């Protein structure tokens, strides 16, 4: 009887140990984006990749590692002076109406019939993040983004406190990345406007 009991307890212990090991195997390894980390299989986002970069699938955010420090916008010489404005689409969520506004770069616009003012910064037609730099890989609109600040009255409400610029992306699948969130209004980037 004792032998059967010992065999039963050992069998149960072995099954529990095997189950715990199997659960550990099923857990994906954390992604750190650190040097020496193995590459992900094709179709998976690469650690640290920004939306629209190689290794990202449309709509994927991946495990983006954002470095500590102040982000700096760098407009490359190939892009400087080629874009003059952006078209922002503003939606009134209560009335379900939208309106398009063309706003010159590095200027602002008070949204009619609201208490909102949008300040437009730089436009990056092929947005990329390289360390602490936000830049454009080319002057082609492959991944358009614009830096904005939104004020309600005198108070900045976008981006979050401590950040200089909030970024809006033209591609619809990227609209949910750090979007402008407001109870009554939505703002998205519709397109960039080239000079000439």
VOMARDO-605527 format. One record per residue: x, y, z of N, C-alpha, C in turn. Coordinates in steps of 0.05 Angstrom, whole numbers, padded with zeros to 5 digits, always signed. Each point is the difference from the previous one (the first is absolute). Example, Ala and Ser with C-alpha at 12.3 -4.5 7.8 and 13.67 -1.06 7.14 Angstrom:
! VOMARDO-605527
+00264-00114+00156-00018+00024+00000+00018+00024+00000/-00007+00021-00014+00016+00024+00001-00015+00022+00014/
//
This chain:
! VOMARDO-605527
+00016-00024+00000-00016+00024+00000+00017+00025+00000/+00021+00000+00017+00018+00023+00001+00014+00004-00027/+00008-00022-00013+00013+00002-00026-00018+00013-00020/-00026-00008+00000-00019+00012-00019-00004+00030+00005/-00001+00007+00026-00003+00028+00007+00024+00017-00009/+00025-00011+00005+00024+00014-00008+00001+00003-00031/-00008-00021-00014+00000+00001-00030-00020+00021-00009/-00023+00001+00012-00021+00019-00007+00010+00029+00005/+00012+00005+00024+00010+00027+00006+00022+00007-00019/+00018-00018-00006+00022+00006-00019-00011+00005-00028/-00020-00015-00009-00012+00005-00026-00013+00027-00002/-00015+00007+00021-00013+00027+00001+00021+00022-00001/+00021-00003+00016+00021+00020+00001+00013+00003-00027/+00005-00022-00014+00013+00000-00026-00018+00014-00021/-00026-00006+00001-00019+00013-00018-00002+00030+00004/+00000+00008+00026-00001+00029+00006+00026+00014-00010/+00022-00013+00004+00026+00011-00008+00001+00003-00031/-00010-00020-00014+00000+00000-00029-00019+00022-00010/-00023+00003+00013-00019+00021-00008+00012+00028+00004/+00015+00004+00022+00013+00026+00005+00021+00006-00021/+00015-00021-00007+00021+00004-00020-00013+00007-00027/-00022-00013-00007-00013+00005-00025-00010+00029-00002/-00011+00010+00023-00010+00027+00000+00023+00020-00004/+00023-00006+00011+00023+00018-00004+00009+00000-00029/-00002-00023-00013+00008-00001-00028-00019+00016-00018/-00025+00001+00007-00020+00014-00016+00002+00031+00003/+00012+00010+00021+00002+00028+00005+00020+00012-00020/-00007+00021-00015+00020+00012-00018+00021+00015+00016/+00024+00000-00011+00022+00013+00013-00004+00030-00002/+00006+00016+00021-00004+00029-00001+00018+00011-00022/-00009+00022-00012+00015+00013-00021+00012+00025+00011/+00026+00002-00002+00013+00024+00011+00012+00018-00021/+00004-00010-00024+00013+00016-00020+00029+00005+00006/+00012-00016+00018+00028+00004+00007+00018-00013-00020/+00025+00010-00003+00019-00012-00019+00004-00029+00007/+00003-00016-00021+00005-00029+00003-00026-00016+00002/-00023+00013+00001-00025-00014+00001-00005-00013-00027/-00012-00024+00001-00006-00014-00025-00021+00015-00016/+00003-00003-00027-00020+00013-00017-00026-00015+00001/-00022+00014-00003-00027-00012+00000-00004-00012-00027/-00017-00021-00002-00006-00012-00026-00014+00021-00018/+00002-00006-00027-00013+00018-00019-00029+00005+00007/-00009+00025-00004-00028+00006+00006-00005+00010+00028/+00020-00002+00018-00002+00010+00027+00014+00027+00002/-00010+00018+00016+00013+00026+00002+00028-00004+00014/+00019+00015-00010+00026-00001+00012+00000+00017+00025/+00014-00008+00022+00000+00017+00024+00010+00028-00007/-00014+00020+00011+00009+00027-00004-00010+00013-00026/-00013-00016-00017-00009+00011-00026-00024+00018+00004/+00000+00022-00015-00022+00019+00001-00020-00008-00021/-00025+00008+00002-00019-00006-00020+00009+00011-00027/-00003-00016-00021+00008+00008-00027+00029-00006-00006/+00014-00012+00019+00028-00007-00005+00002-00029-00008/+00022-00009-00012+00003-00028-00007-00004-00017+00025/-00013-00023-00004-00005-00018+00022-00027+00004+00012/-00014+00022-00006-00027+00005+00011-00021-00007-00021/-00021-00013+00009-00022-00005-00017-00020+00022+00003/-00016+00007-00020-00020+00022+00003-00017-00004+00024/-00003+00020+00016-00017-00001+00024+00014-00011+00025/+00024-00010-00003+00014-00011+00023+00016+00022+00014/-00001+00000+00026+00016+00019+00015+00026-00013+00010/-00001-00027+00004+00024-00014+00009+00008+00009+00028/+00023-00009+00008+00011+00007+00026+00020+00022-00004/-00010+00024-00002+00017+00023-00006+00015+00008+00026/+00026+00001-00002+00016+00009+00023+00007+00029-00005/-00010+00018+00018+00005+00028-00003+00022+00008+00019/+00022+00010-00010+00022+00007+00017-00007+00024+00019/+00015+00001+00022-00005+00022+00019+00015+00025-00010/-00012+00023+00006+00012+00025-00008-00019+00017-00017/+00009+00023-00007-00017+00018-00016+00002-00007-00030/-00024-00003-00012-00001-00006-00028+00006+00025-00016/+00015-00003-00022+00008+00022-00017-00011-00004-00028/-00013+00020-00012-00009-00002-00027+00022+00010-00019/+00007-00018-00019+00021+00007-00019-00011-00002-00028/-00003+00023-00013-00010+00001-00028+00024-00001-00018/+00004-00022-00015+00023-00003-00016+00000+00020-00024/+00024+00007-00010+00001+00020-00022-00017-00008-00024/-00003-00026-00005-00016-00009-00023-00029+00007+00003/-00009+00005+00025-00028+00006+00006-00005+00030+00004/+00020+00014+00010-00003+00028+00007-00010+00016-00024/-00021+00016+00005-00010+00018-00020-00017-00013-00022/-00005-00026+00002-00015-00014-00021-00030-00002+00006/-00007+00004+00026-00028-00002+00009-00008+00026+00013/-00024+00009-00006-00008+00027+00011-00022-00002+00021/-00016-00021-00001-00024-00001+00018-00009-00029+00003/-00020-00003+00017-00014-00026+00004-00030+00005-00001/-00014-00021-00007-00029+00001+00002-00008-00017+00023/-00013+00012+00020-00011-00015+00023-00030-00003-00002/-00009-00023+00006-00029-00005+00001-00009+00001+00029/-00019+00018+00005-00010+00004+00027-00029-00011+00001/-00006-00018+00018-00026-00011+00003-00013+00010+00025/-00025+00009-00002-00016+00007+00023-00016-00026+00007/+00008-00014+00021-00011-00026+00007-00030+00002+00007/-00009+00023+00009-00029+00003+00007-00017+00003-00024/+00009+00016-00019-00017+00004-00025+00007-00020-00022/+00023-00014+00004+00010-00019-00021+00008+00013-00026/+00006+00026+00002+00009+00015-00024+00030+00003+00001/+00012+00000-00024+00029+00004-00002+00005+00024-00018/+00023+00013+00004+00009+00022-00016+00030-00003-00004/+00010+00008-00024+00028-00001-00006+00011+00028+00003/+00024+00002+00012+00013+00026+00003+00029-00002-00010/+00008+00017-00018+00028+00001-00009+00014+00020+00017/+00021-00009+00014+00015+00016+00019+00029+00000-00009/+00012+00024-00003+00028+00003-00007+00017-00012+00022/+00023-00012-00008+00019-00010+00020+00010+00022+00018/+00004-00006+00025+00010+00019+00020-00018+00024+00003/-00026-00006+00000-00021+00021+00005-00022-00013+00016/-00022+00015+00005-00022-00011+00016-00026+00008-00012/-00021-00013+00009-00028+00005-00009-00019-00004+00023/-00018+00020+00005-00021-00005+00019-00023-00014-00015/-00008-00023+00010-00021-00015-00012-00027+00015+00003/-00013+00007-00022-00025+00016+00002-00021-00014+00018/-00015+00016+00014-00022-00009+00018+00010-00019+00022/+00024+00004+00008+00011-00017+00022+00019+00018+00017/+00010-00012+00021+00019+00013+00018+00028-00012-00005/+00004-00013-00024+00025-00014-00006+00017+00016-00019/+00026-00001+00005+00020+00012-00018+00020-00022-00006/+00007-00004-00026+00019-00021-00008+00025+00015-00010/+00022-00007+00012+00026+00010-00008+00015-00022-00016/+00007+00006-00024+00013-00019-00018+00030+00005+00000/+00016-00022+00004+00029+00003-00001+00011-00010-00026/+00018-00020+00001+00013-00010-00024-00016-00023-00012/+00002-00003-00026-00012-00023-00015+00023-00018-00009/-00003-00025+00006+00020-00020-00008-00013-00020-00019/+00005+00002-00026-00014-00016-00020+00006-00030+00002/+00023-00008+00010+00007-00028+00003+00011-00004+00028/-00018+00003+00019+00006+00000+00029+00016-00024+00008/+00022+00005+00016+00016-00021+00012+00009+00010+00027/+00004-00019+00018+00011+00006+00026+00027-00014+00002/+00021+00016+00004+00027-00011+00003+00011+00009+00026/-00001-00018+00020+00009+00008+00027-00018+00022+00011/+00012+00023+00006-00015+00023+00010-00007+00020-00022/+00005-00008-00025-00007+00018-00023-00025-00010-00014/-00017+00020-00006-00023-00005-00017+00007+00014-00027/+00000-00016-00021+00010+00011-00026-00016-00012-00023/+00008+00006-00024-00013-00011-00024+00022-00014-00016/-00007-00025-00009+00019-00016-00016+00003+00011-00028/-00020+00015-00010+00000+00011-00027-00019+00023-00001/-00002+00012-00024-00020+00021-00004-00026-00010-00013/-00002-00027-00002-00024-00013-00011-00020-00006+00022/-00026+00004-00005-00020-00005+00021-00006-00030+00005/+00021-00014+00009-00003-00029+00006-00012-00005+00027/+00005+00017+00019-00011-00003+00027-00004+00028+00013/-00018+00016-00012-00003+00028+00009-00009+00003+00029/+00013+00020+00013-00007+00006+00028+00005+00030+00004/-00015+00011+00019+00003+00029+00006+00000+00003+00030/+00017+00018+00010+00000+00006+00028-00020+00022+00006/-00017-00004+00020-00019+00021+00007-00002+00004+00030/-00011+00023+00008-00007+00005+00028-00029+00010-00002/-00017-00008+00019-00027+00009+00001-00005+00013+00027/-00013+00024-00002-00006+00015+00024-00030+00002+00002/-00010-00002+00025-00028+00006+00005+00000+00024+00019/-00008+00022-00012+00004+00026+00015+00030+00005+00000/+00010+00004+00024+00029+00005+00003+00016-00025+00008/-00014-00022+00004+00013-00024+00010+00006-00020-00022/+00026-00009-00001+00008-00020-00019-00012-00027+00008/-00016-00012-00018-00012-00026+00007+00011-00023-00017/+00016+00006-00020+00014-00020-00016+00026+00011-00010/+00022-00014+00003+00003-00026+00013-00001+00002+00030/+00006-00023+00013+00000-00001+00029+00021+00019+00011/-00004+00009+00024+00018+00018+00014+00029-00011-00001/+00019+00017-00006+00028-00008-00001+00009-00007-00027/-00018-00003-00020+00008-00006-00027-00004+00025-00017/+00019+00003-00019-00001+00024-00016-00020-00002-00023/-00001-00022-00014-00018-00004-00022-00015-00026+00002/-00025+00000-00009-00015-00024-00005+00001-00006-00029/-00001-00025-00009+00003-00006-00028-00025-00013-00011/-00009+00010-00023-00023-00011-00014+00011-00013-00026/-00011-00023-00007+00009-00015-00023-00022+00000-00021/+00008+00001-00026-00020+00000-00021-00013-00028-00004/+00016-00021+00002-00010-00027-00006-00022-00007+00021/-00024-00007-00010-00022-00007+00019+00007-00021+00021/+00016-00020-00008+00007-00021+00018+00018+00010+00023/+00011+00024-00003+00018+00011+00021-00014+00022+00017/-00025+00006-00006-00015+00021+00015-00002-00006+00029/+00002-00025+00008-00003-00007+00029+00026+00002+00016/+00022+00007-00014+00025+00003+00015+00001+00028+00011/-00001+00001+00027+00001+00026+00014-00020+00020-00012/-00025-00007-00003-00019+00018-00014-00007+00025+00018/-00010+00020-00014-00012+00023+00015-00027-00010+00010/-00003+00001+00027-00025-00010+00012-00014+00023+00014/-00026+00003-00008-00016+00022+00012-00029-00010-00001/-00016+00009+00020-00027-00010+00001-00017+00010-00023/+00006+00024-00011-00017+00011-00021+00013+00000-00028/+00027+00001-00001+00013+00004-00026+00021-00022-00005/+00002-00007-00026+00021-00017-00009+00016+00014-00021/+00026-00004-00001+00017+00013-00020+00019-00021-00011/+00000-00002-00027+00019-00018-00013+00013+00015-00023/+00024-00011-00008+00014+00011-00023-00011-00012-00025/-00009+00017-00019-00011-00009-00025+00023-00002-00021/+00017+00021-00002+00022-00001-00019+00018+00024+00004/+00024-00003-00012+00019+00023+00000-00004+00015-00026/+00007+00025-00001-00003+00017-00024+00028+00009-00008/+00008-00009-00025+00027+00007-00010+00000+00029-00011/+00023+00012+00000+00004+00026-00012-00001-00003-00030/-00010+00022-00013+00001+00001-00029-00021-00017-00011/
//
